[in-house]
Amino acid sequence: MSVTLDDIHAARERIKGHARVTPLLSSPFLDEIAGKRVLVKPECLQITGSFKYRGARSALSALDTETRAKGVIAFSSGNHAQGVAQAARDFGVPAVIIMPSDAPALKLANTRALGAEVVTYDRAGEDRDAIGASLAQERRLTLIKPFDDPRVIAGQGTVGLEIAEQATALGVTEAAVLIPCGGGGLTSGTALALSDAAPKMRVHPVEPEGFDDVARSLASGHHEVNTRLSGSLCDAIITPSPGKLTLPLMLAHCGPGLTVTETQVLDAMAQAFLRLKLVTEPGGAVALAAALHHADQTEAETVIAVVSGGNVDPDIFTQALATLSPAE
Amino acid sequence: MSVTLDDIHAARERIKGHARVTPLLSSPFLDEIAGKRVLVKPECLQITGSFKYRGARSALSALDTETRAKGVIAFSSGNHAQGVAQAARDFGVPAVIIMPSDAPALKLANTRALGAEVVTYDRAGEDRDAIGASLAQERRLTLIKPFDDPRVIAGQGTVGLEIAEQATALGVTEAAVLIPCGGGGLTSGTALALSDAAPKMRVHPVEPEGFDDVARSLASGHHEVNTRLSGSLCDAIITPSPGKLTLPLMLAHCGPGLTVTETQVLDAMAQAFLRLKLVTEPGGAVALAAALHHADQTEAETVIAVVSGGNVDPDIFTQALATLSPAE
């Protein structure tokens, strides 16, 4: 089961008029910090506040009516949960969401408010996959995986089609495309889409320092594993290891991975507030952080950073704003 | 000197490819608060963080090359300043900006960073018009007024053309369109545009309580005056009285004005953070506040709120976030 360019184009047709076409933003102040032209794709403005709605809508819309009517189940630290809950709500079908008990309060509340049934588990001690599989079988629900599903990857890949078109309209055909990377659904789908739609754009996954399983996997060619799964500000993009489907796609289409510190992430969130008027979550801001602080690690004249989500608790956002000097 | 529909269409051609076409956003959570469908036009995502760039770019692009080369001058509490500074920078011509000495630090700093020369004045004791006129004459600069200029009003009116097209694409042809209103440039331009492009949409200016010169002027048919010009959280939209050009347009095309409290404004800023992932400034959030709290004062099934800007100091934004309960 692989993913093709045709799958991405088909996903785009299915999500059209439902998922938002997010704009491509910029600011001379960000260009100055990076020392290069910076373009930002704000998926925090997507339905449910993250790119995850694309994949969820793509997956649910690909199910046959009878299967879909029985309902869906998903496990997620939050953004995938909201994407699946919203897509299920669109279709009027049940959604069961398995979430870690330490997920941000906002994400738990939003998922419930979107009509989903939430089942929590202990991130350190319980196996979410086993819990999910068992519930799915019991209630005949279709499991919507967060990244290792061709329909999900194809949905996320629509970000790549939009970047290619929007950047080309600005006269940009060569660029380093930096993408916040957890399991690799957004990264692999976007990289596959760009390999055809804008072959001079090179995708680099971006991860928080200490949780760089994808960067190491791209370097070794094998599935590398994170030694820790908690303790990061960027909880939304921490996964044990890249996916079975996503890693081969990333190996085929991506450049080396980049990593950023938490200080750089908070700075990127503050700059997105100041210069783009965007609310970003830590995991969603890692690629912007890399664009601002590590643009020299990429070859192209232009850096395109995807902001993958904006579902952040107010106290963490306030913490990012507190890093700004009074002059700003 | 009046403003026509043709002027707005001509302005759109002149600013095309420079000003951003901002999207039209929504959230089921906002619909629930308002009790109606709510659509949001986020001009905080515009170049320089507010709609003001549209009018400034429209005005500068309408000048003949020789006149423009001598430079421009503007007086503004901040957003118009940044719009004019950016437009002047685009054309590589000098800009002198006269700003109140108590303008937010961020706005003063940004205007200077955009290459403009900033001259400050005391908002309570000095006449900014006289200072502007004197400097303009002395240096042969062209004065770009913040709202009472046909080319500026035409530029702001392009917001109306976009709303008509974007709402129609969503199947919405009837709506109350709520607009943050200071001197009335954005309100009058948008109302004029919609009178032709979407005649079943009715514009209502929105002001902070205690600074409702436009609402009272619309009720009396004459230019009413604010008794105070300072002491509002919504500094960006406080003006003495509606413009000479803008009031007749608003009398011809607008419904009654609405007012909101500062508590409602802070709540709207917090909801825009939570549900739309937008950074909004107090003055820019008054129409969203009215949509959330006073939708019952409008007749249409759908409310479209323009968020006019996002240039807010971090401490005021933090104050808005602090109004959220932990559950949110």
Contacts between the chains, C-beta under 8 A, distances in Angstrom:
chain1	res1	chain2	res2	distance
A	20	B	23	6.7
A	20	B	25	7.7
A	21	B	23	7.8
A	22	B	23	7.5
A	23	B	20	6.7
A	23	B	21	7.8
A	23	B	22	7.5
A	23	B	23	6.2
A	23	B	45	7.0
A	25	B	20	7.7
A	25	B	45	6.7
A	28	B	114	7.7
A	29	B	113	7.0
A	42	B	277	7.8
A	44	B	277	4.2
A	45	B	23	7.0
A	45	B	25	6.6
A	45	B	276	7.5
A	45	B	277	5.9
A	45	B	278	8.0
A	49	B	277	5.5
A	105	B	326	6.6
A	105	B	327	6.9
A	106	B	274	7.4
A	106	B	328	6.7
A	109	B	327	6.0
A	109	B	328	7.0
A	113	B	29	7.0
A	114	B	28	7.7
A	270	B	314	7.9
A	273	B	279	5.4
A	273	B	314	7.3
A	273	B	317	7.4
A	274	B	106	7.3
A	276	B	45	7.5
A	277	B	42	7.8
A	277	B	44	4.2
A	277	B	45	5.9
A	277	B	49	5.4
A	277	B	278	6.3
A	277	B	279	4.1
A	277	B	280	7.6
A	277	B	310	3.4
A	278	B	45	8.0
A	278	B	277	6.3
A	278	B	278	7.4
A	278	B	279	6.6
A	279	B	273	5.4
A	279	B	277	4.0
A	279	B	278	6.6
A	279	B	279	6.3
A	280	B	277	7.6
A	310	B	277	3.4
A	314	B	270	7.9
A	314	B	273	7.3
A	314	B	321	4.2
A	314	B	322	7.7
A	314	B	324	5.3
A	314	B	328	7.7
A	317	B	273	7.4
A	317	B	321	6.5
A	318	B	318	5.2
A	318	B	321	5.9
A	318	B	322	8.0
A	321	B	314	4.2
A	321	B	317	6.6
A	321	B	318	5.8
A	322	B	314	7.7
A	322	B	318	8.0
A	324	B	314	5.3
A	326	B	105	6.7
A	327	B	105	6.9
A	327	B	109	6.1
A	328	B	106	6.7
A	328	B	109	7.0
A	328	B	314	7.7
